[in-house]
């Protein structure tokens, strides 16, 4: 599938709408569907917006391996 003028965000949202119950991420015994991953991503986005973090600002993540 070739989408030369489509962003990664657009492709992800298309997949969420197309098949929200398919598995998007697997880590060990845990997994998230596209709908669950979308919901969590939006939670992070709303949190950042409440902290006045704009779309052009860089955000660092610190996580254990």
MIMI-436771 format. One record per residue: residue number from 1; chain; x, z, y of N, C-alpha, C in turn. Coordinates in steps of 0.05 Angstrom, whole numbers. Each point is the difference from the previous one (the first is absolute). Layout:
REM MIMI-436771
REC num chaine n_east   n_up n_north ca_east  ca_up ca_north c_east   c_up c_north
REC NUM      A      X      Z       Y       X      Z        Y      X      Z       Y
...
END
This chain:
REM MIMI-436771
REC num chaine n_east   n_up n_north ca_east  ca_up ca_north c_east   c_up c_north
REC   1      A     17      0     -23     -17      0       23     18      0      25
REC   2      A     -4    -20      17      17     -2       23    -17      4      25
REC   3      A      9     19      17     -14      6       25     20      1      23
REC   4      A      8    -23      11      21      0       19     -6     15      26
REC   5      A    -25      3       8      -7     12       25    -15     26      -4
REC   6      A      4     13     -22     -14     25       -6     20     23      -2
REC   7      A     -7     22      13      18     23       -1     -3     16     -26
REC   8      A     19     17      -5      -2     18      -23    -25     17       1
REC   9      A     -6     10      24     -24     16        3    -25    -16      -7
REC  10      A     -2    -24       9     -23    -18       -6     -2     -4     -30
REC  11      A     23     -5     -14      -1     -4      -29     -9     25     -14
REC  12      A     10     23       9      -8     25      -13    -30      5       4
REC  13      A    -10     -4      24     -29      4        5    -17    -19     -16
REC  14      A     10    -25      -4     -14    -19      -16     -2     10     -29
REC  15      A     22     11     -10       1     10      -28    -19     24      -3
REC  16      A      0     18      20     -19     23       -1    -28    -10      -1
REC  17      A     -7    -19      16     -28    -11        0     -6    -15     -26
REC  18      A     20    -14     -10      -4    -17      -24     -3     17     -25
REC  19      A     16     21      -4       0     15      -24      9     29       5
REC  20      A    -17     15      13       8     27        9      7     20     -23
REC  21      A    -10     -5     -24       4     19      -22     24     -7     -18
REC  22      A     14    -21       7      24     -7      -15     23     19       8
REC  23      A     18      5     -19      22     18        5     20    -14      19
REC  24      A      8     14      22      18    -10       19     28     12      -3
REC  25      A      1     26      -7      26     14       -1     -1     18     -25
REC  26      A     23      1     -14       3     18      -23     26     15       4
REC  27      A     -1     26      -4      25     16        0     -3     21     -22
REC  28      A     15     -3     -21      -3     18      -23    -28     -2     -12
REC  29      A    -14     23      -1     -27      1      -10    -21     -4      22
REC  30      A      9     -1      24     -19     -3       23     -3    -29       8
REC  31      A    -24     -7       9      -5    -27       10    -21      1      22
REC  32      A      0    -20      17     -19     -3       22    -12    -28      -2
REC  33      A    -26     -2       5     -13    -26        2      6    -11      29
REC  34      A     -7    -25       4       3    -11       26    -17     14      21
REC  35      A    -24      8      -8     -18     15       18     12     27       7
REC  36      A     11     14     -20      12     26        6     25     -2      17
REC  37      A     16    -20      -6      24     -4       17     -7     -8      28
REC  38      A    -21    -16       3      -9     -8       27    -10     25      15
REC  39      A    -15     17     -13     -11     24       13     23     18       9
REC  40      A     20      4     -17      23     17        7     17    -12      23
REC  41      A      3    -26      -1      15    -14       22    -14      4      26
REC  42      A    -27     -2       0     -15      3       24      1     29      10
REC  43      A      2     20     -18       3     27        8     27      4      15
REC  44      A     21    -12     -11      26      2       14     -1    -14      27
REC  45      A    -12    -23       1      -2    -15       25    -16     16      21
REC  46      A    -22     13      -8     -15     16       19     15     25       9
REC  47      A     15     12     -18      17     23        7     21     -9      21
REC  48      A     13    -22      -5      20     -9       19    -12     -7      27
REC  49      A    -23    -12       0     -14     -6       25     -7     26      16
REC  50      A     -8     21     -14      -5     25       13     25     13      12
REC  51      A     23     -8     -11      26     10       10     11    -18      22
REC  52      A    -16    -19       9       7    -20       20     23    -18      -8
REC  53      A      1     -6     -26      20    -19      -10    -13    -27       1
REC  54      A     13    -18      15     -11    -27        4     10    -19     -21
REC  55      A    -11    -25       0       6    -20      -20     29    -10       1
REC  56      A     13      2      23      27    -10        2     21     22      -3
REC  57      A     -9     25      -7      19     22       -3      9      2     -29
REC  58      A     25      8      -4      11      3      -26     -6     29     -10
REC  59      A     -8      3     -25      -6     26      -12     18      2     -25
REC  60      A     15     22      -1      17      4      -23    -15     18     -20
REC  61      A      5     -5     -26     -12     16      -21     22     14     -15
REC  62      A     -3     25      -6      19     15      -17    -15     10     -24
REC  63      A      9     -9     -24     -14      6      -24     21      5     -22
REC  64      A     -7     17     -19      18      3      -23     -1    -26     -17
REC  65      A     21     -5     -15       0    -24      -17    -21      3     -21
END
